[in-house]
Amino acid sequence: MESSNVGSVTGGSLLVDAEWLCPECGATMFEFDRLTEDGAVFIWYACTREDCTGQRLSKKVLRMCSV
């Protein structure tokens, strides 16, 4: 499946069961590495297919709550 068709297949979202779809081949991705820096978490995802080198980086901001 081409990455241009992935959004239409998943209803416009690239998240499927909390996993990313590979931008190269459309296969599911897994969390490969995680780094926390400057109040944000950076998560690298890698493709589950051995012959694919697709990767994706996700950034999530940590929210601090004052009690």
C-alpha positions in Angstrom: 0.0 0.0 0.0 1.3 3.4 -0.9 1.7 5.9 2.0 -0.6 8.4 0.1 -3.5 5.9 0.5 -2.9 5.1 4.2 -4.9 8.0 5.6 -8.0 7.1 3.5 -7.9 3.5 4.6 -7.6 4.3 8.3 -10.2 7.1 8.3 -7.7 9.9 7.9 -5.6 8.9 10.9 -2.2 7.2 10.8 -2.7 5.6 14.3 -4.0 2.0 14.3 -4.2 0.4 17.7 -1.8 2.9 19.1 0.8 2.0 16.5 2.0 4.0 13.6 1.9 2.9 10.0 5.1 3.0 8.0 5.3 5.9 5.6 7.4 3.8 3.2 5.3 0.6 2.9 2.2 0.9 5.1 3.1 -1.9 7.5 2.7 -1.4 11.3 5.6 0.2 13.2 7.0 -0.5 16.7 8.6 1.7 19.3 12.3 1.5 18.7 13.7 4.2 21.1 12.5 6.9 23.5 14.3 10.0 24.7 13.0 12.6 27.3 14.5 16.1 26.8 13.4 19.7 27.6 10.0 18.7 28.8 9.1 16.5 25.8 9.3 12.8 25.0 10.7 11.9 21.6 9.7 8.4 20.4 11.3 6.8 17.4 9.2 4.1 15.5 10.7 1.6 13.1 9.0 -0.5 10.5 8.2 -4.2 11.4 9.2 -5.4 7.9 12.8 -6.6 7.7 13.3 -5.3 4.2 12.0 -1.8 4.9 13.9 1.1 6.5 10.9 3.3 7.2 11.1 5.3 10.5 8.9 8.0 12.2 9.6 10.4 15.1 6.8 11.4 17.4 7.1 14.3 20.0 4.9 14.4 23.0 5.0 17.3 25.5 5.1 16.4 29.2 2.5 18.3 31.2 3.4 19.4 34.7 0.6 19.7 37.2 1.1 21.9 40.3 -0.7 20.5 43.4 
